[in-house]
Amino acid sequence: MRIKKITAYRQDQPFRDGVYTCSGGRSALGFDSTIVRLDTDAGLVGWGEMAPLGAFYDPSFAAGARAALAELAPSLIGEDPLQTIAINRRMDHVLKGHPYAKSAIDMACWDLAGKNAEQPLAELLGGRFGETVALYRSVPQADPARMAEQARRYVEAGYKRIQVKVGLDPDEDIERMQAVRAALSGDVVLFADANGGWNTHQVRRFLRGTRALDYYLEQPCDSYEECLAIRGDCDRPLILDESIDGLPVLMRACADRLADGITIKLARVGGITRARLIRDTAVEMGLAVTVEDTGGAEIDTAAMAHMSLSTPESARLHTVDFHNWVSVSNATGMPACRDGRMAAPTAPGLGVIPLEQKFSAPVYAT
């Protein structure tokens, strides 16, 4: 099988709940998604998606992904998409860095691998551990009462894991956590996610002020070194997210005994191929694992669901249903989420059918 054509589309994906605000007051109105289609000489078509959360969240941005695609695509014509490691090495040879720009291509190759094998992606990635994975829902930064009410609505909708966006003034963030905790029943698991927004003295102040609360602390500081500096003061599970940009930093975190869990975002590490390696290593090292991405709709969510379900349940933390965060769709075939849990499609590959007729004109085509 050989790649004969590469096409890319752009899709604007507004958030259903309006402005999404994370640490430092940084906000976005939705995802700017790049959807990639790979056509092969065997008649099979593979699909992938990458959507960054604005340009402020990661060292990535949507226009950069589309510009990079024009650099990468010509070198991939005639290559075998089933050779995913070789494809990744080819992309790295042509374009140094910019892993986010390679993620959708890698995802499309895995979609083709599943279709060629007539197997869902989860089976190719290690097998299905259970039928559904737990979901979390993020509560954007706002005043404490508003955040508590938003969290209550999400729990009423079935979510049992709530991620509270903090990372501003620690005293105000303490009030946010207290308000959300007081609004919810004790069986709802809380995550305080700072998105790297604090420095070390702010983390310590937040930890002291929330000592009576039960929650996970996620990416308190921007740098690895700062997170390591506060580890001794953190008596609750610490999750690394933004720091996890590849296998080397995971190995360092294991050696330093820094993290209790990690969040792997497909676009941040370059796609499914590298995410699988990081995921499997983290599982072997005894860490809790979340597999998700920086954004997207059904195409990207399907990939997250498959990778999550192929993660052993004992190591799996949760994932996110991004397709339910946005007001537009880009595919059919995702099972409906129920009781705060999500299943993966059972059709070959990603298992979803892209709504190509709803896409605008291609932004790139070989």
Buried (B, 14 or more C-beta within 10 A) or exposed (E): BEBEBBBBBBBBBBBEBEEBBBBBEBBBEBBBBBBBBBBBEBEBBBBBBBBBBBBBBBBBBBEBBBEBBBEBBEEBEEBBBBBBEEBBEBBBEBBEEBBBBBBBBBBBBBBBBBBBBEBBBBBBBBEBBEEBBBBBBBBBBBEBEBBBBBBBEBBEEEBBBBBBBBBBBBEEBBBBBBBBBEBBEEEBBBBBBBBBBBBBEBBBBBBEBBEEBEBBBBBBBBEBEBBBBBBEEBEBBBBBBBBBBBBEBBEBBBEEEBBBBBBBBBBBBBBBBBBBBBBBBBBEBEBBBBBBBBBBBBBBBBBBBBBBBBBBEEBBBBBBBBBBBBEBBBBEBBBEBEEBBBBBBBBBBBBBBBBBEEBEEEBBEB
